[in-house]
């Protein structure tokens, strides 16, 4: 799936797309659609995290916001994500919001104040190009059989 095709899919497919993109870019210990009990008092009994990566205590929590048209992510979504992190007792520095569109000015200011990273459509394009570059390097690289055999310590007569 590419950024362009993600624009035609629903939110769940966008979450899968982000999961695969982050995985291809080298994020480790990936998890998708995890549900956790809150660690603070609330009426909610579960809090859902779209994508997680990294190992404790260095985990990152990603909220994916998909829109079918040019709608911009508004402040209420970011405030809700900040509340989710708070209820889970997670530092907002570990939070990321990624969208296939863009963010309002108030969202950008709020996220900066709360140390939440934001990734918009242009960032998705940049990440896609980075992924493409990594995959092209892997696919274009021909194995150096002699070098690989030498590394194994086999005698020269086999090379």
Beta strands, then each sheet from edge to edge (+ up, - down):
strand 1: 31-36
strand 2: 47-53
strand 3: 60-65
strand 4: 72-73
strand 5: 95-99
strand 6: 102-103
strand 7: 117-119
sheet 1: 1+ 2- 3+ 5+ 7+
sheet 2: 4+ 6+
end
